[in-house]
Amino acid sequence: MIEFMKPLSLYYHVPFCARKCAYCDFASYPGREGEMRQYFDRLLTEIRRWSVLTDFGLLSDRFYVKTVFIGGGTPTLVDASCIGEILDHSRFIASFADDIEITVEGNPGTLTPEKLAVYRRAGVNRLSLGAQSFDDCLLKFLGRIHNAAQIGEAVRMAREAGFENLNLDLMYALPGQSMAQWRDTLDAAIALDVPHISAYSLIVEDGTPMAARVASGEVILPDDDTVNAMQREAIERLSKAGYGRYEISNYAKPGFECRHNLTYWQRGDYLGLGCAAHSMLDNCRFHNPDSLDEYLAGARMMDFQRLNDSDILEETVMLGTRMSQGIDLSLFKNVDNRRLDRLVASGLIELDNGYLRLTTRGMELQNAVILELLEVLGC
């Protein structure tokens, strides 16, 4: 029966954290641990509503669940039994695939063997750990609650609990970060031999403490040449260690690409539950409120938008060019081939067996290249 259904990914947002990091603009709320039980009760109610007939029909008649991602915030901060409750209830939305990928995101400083054992029993088979750096001074500067030694300890505990599919999130282009520090962080992550590494350039978002420090001149951001040099360093070192760059910021050993994130980049169907969670079902986008208070008060499904053909093609370009596979040119009927050839000649894109993908240089100039491609491809 399942082979006749469409795949669906589920995302659950856990908005609680021990302390807000200096760069974070996600919907996360430190100091509100007393509302955790109320929040999960609301979340379970939302799950139950999606398990019955909705405006999208009965999901269990049309979809099977291929991935689940529990993000935040810091999901590993809450009682581990809450993660089990989420997954138990999720099975009422739609059947789980036999090879389902179930990820929990967490902070290395909040993991314990007991929590990991509960996750495993609940069906979690992938952990994504926010390491960010292996330099204690940089971790303190970022406002992280863990130290470098706890990253290795978290990986060790996870493996002892039976987790093989592990990701480490790393950050570069941090104020004051030297190339030597970045190399040391990459080498430390590689030495742990995890199968997936994400390497993100720092983005300073408005309203964050980091933005205030930059505006005041307290900290100075690296220039574009330094950012690109650090990105190239990651590509080179991770490639030599056997990690393939399958997306602009993500590297994996063969077979360990994050299937949940691929759903987003390939424009698959996904349902987000909890505050600040976004969804796309049947080419309709909507989201829950970012505010924890609004979510607890019952607000749901804001800014409902049905995408037209032009929207779909534009999203295909913007999301698909993030991946090393690129985008299928056969989807586009009004291609300006002369301008396309000029982009190839400039070394910004490559064409291969009907697919268009950005080169390394093109990914460094991604925003500008995408704007050009939207015109070239007739979006």
C-alpha positions, -999 to +999 in steps of 0.1 A: +000+000+000+028+025+010+043+024-025+012+042-039+015+070-014+035+102-014+064+108+011+058+133+039+083+148+063+073+160+097+090+188+116+085+195+153+097+227+169+108+227+206+112+263+215+130+260+249+167+266+255+190+272+285+204+304+271+199+325+240+231+324+218+244+358+206+237+350+169+203+333+173+171+347+158+152+314+160+120+311+180+136+300+213+127+310+248+151+306+277+137+308+312+103+294+304+109+258+315+078+259+336+056+260+305+071+229+289+043+205+299+017+230+287+035+233+254+037+196+248+001+191+256-008+218+230+016+201+205+000+167+211-034+182+205-022+197+172-008+163+162-042+147+169-060+173+148-038+164+118-045+127+123-082+132+114-099+148+083-084+182+074-086+206+045-060+185+029-080+153+034-070+124+056-032+125+054-029+088+063-048+079+030-023+098+009+010+100+026+036+080+044+062+096+068+097+092+055+115+116+079+109+133+112+131+162+125+127+175+160+145+209+162+146+240+182+155+256+205+172+227+223+151+196+222+176+177+243+170+202+271+134+189+278+125+156+295+133+128+270+099+113+275+084+143+256+103+132+225+088+097+229+053+112+232+057+132+200+069+102+180+042+079+194+014+103+184+030+110+150+022+075+138-015+085+138-008+112+112+005+086+087+024+053+085+061+054+091+084+041+064+105+010+074+137+030+067+124+063+083+150+089+093+142+104+127+165+132+139+167+150+172+187+182+173+206+190+205+233+207+224+263+185+235+261+199+270+226+186+276+230+150+266+231+121+291+232+083+286+197+081+301+183+106+276+200+089+247+186+055+257+150+070+258+155+084+223+167+051+209+137+033+224+114+059+209+128+053+174+153+082+170+181+071+147+199+104+139+214+131+162+223+166+150+246+183+175+253+220+176+290+219+182+297+252+163+334+253+173+361+234+191+376+266+205+364+273+241+370+310+237+348+312+206+321+291+222+320+315+252+319+344+228+289+329+210+271+322+242+271+285+240+265+265+271+290+237+263+327+234+259+349+217+233+355+186+255+317+180+258+314+177+220+336+146+219+320+133+251+285+137+235+296+118+204+311+090+225+279+087+246+258+087+214+278+058+199+276+038+231+238+043+230+237+028+194+237+060+173+257+058+141+241+086+121+255+117+137+259+153+124+280+181+138+270+217+131+301+240+127+303+278+122+329+299+105+335+336+096+331+344+133+344+377+146+380+373+156+382+337+143+415+329+126+420+305+098+441+284+122+412+282+146+388+272+117+413+245+106+416+231+141+377+229+144+375+211+111+402+187+120+387+180+154+353+173+138+369+150+112+388+132+139+355+122+156+346+104+123+310+115+123+293+107+090+278+142+085+291+177+090+273+210+084+295+241+080+276+274+082+289+309+077+278+333+104+248+354+094+242+383+116+204+388+119+187+420+130+176+421+166+202+397+179+229+406+205+255+399+178+239+425+155+241+451+184+277+443+189+285+447+152+265+480+150+284+494+180+317+485+166+324+461+195+331+433+170+342+434+134+330+409+109+355+393+084+355+405+048+341+385+019+375+372+009+381+358+043+346+342+044+352+326+010+387+314+020+372+297+050+345+280+029+371+267+005+392+254+034+361+234+046+355+220+011+391+209+007+396+194+041+363+177+042+367+163+007+401+148+016+384+132+046+357+115+024+329+139+028+310+149-003+295+184-005+260+177-015+246+211-005+261+245-001+267+240+037+264+203+041+289+175+037+283+137+041+299+104+037+282+083+011+246+073+022+245+097+051+230+128+034+202+143+056+170+131+039+149+155+059+167+186+046+166+172+011+128+173+014+131+211+018+156+216-010+137+194-034+103+209-026+088+178-011+057+178+012+064+186+048+042+194+078+055+215+106+040+215+141+047+236+172+053+273+174+072+288+144+069+256+124+065+260+086+047+236+063+042+229+026+015+205+015+002+202-021+021+234-030+004+254-002+026+271+023+016+282+058+031+284+093+023+286+130+030+318+150+066+324+161+053+336+195+052+310+222+024+329+239+003+330+207+009+293+201-002+284+237-033+305+232-043+284+202-031+303+171-023+281+141-018+280+103-010+316+095-003+332+061-018+305+040-005+308+004-013+286-026+017+286-050+012+292-087+034+278-115+056+309-114+061+306-077+070+269-080+097+275-107+112+304-087+114+282-056+129+254-076+157+277-087+163+292-053+163+259-034+176+235-061+208+255-068+218+250-032+224+213-040+254+199-059+229+179-080+215+212-092+181+217-111+165+199-140+165+222-170+136+204-186+113+220-160+119+254-177+104+262-211+116+298-217+153+295-213+176+323-227+203+300-240+227+328-250+227+342-215+229+307-201+261+301-221+276+333-208+271+321-172+288+289-181+317+308-198+320+330-166+326+299-145+295+304-123+274+274-135+279+240-151+256+220-173+256+182-171+231+157-185+203+182-185+210+196-150+223+230-141+244+235-110+264+262-095+302+259-094+322+266-063+326+302-074+289+303-082+280+292-047+302+320-033+281+345-053+249+325-049+225+354-044+237+373-074+237+342-096+202+332-086+189+367-095+204+363-129+192+327-133+156+337-125+157+359-156+177+335-178+153+306-170+122+327-176+108+326-141 
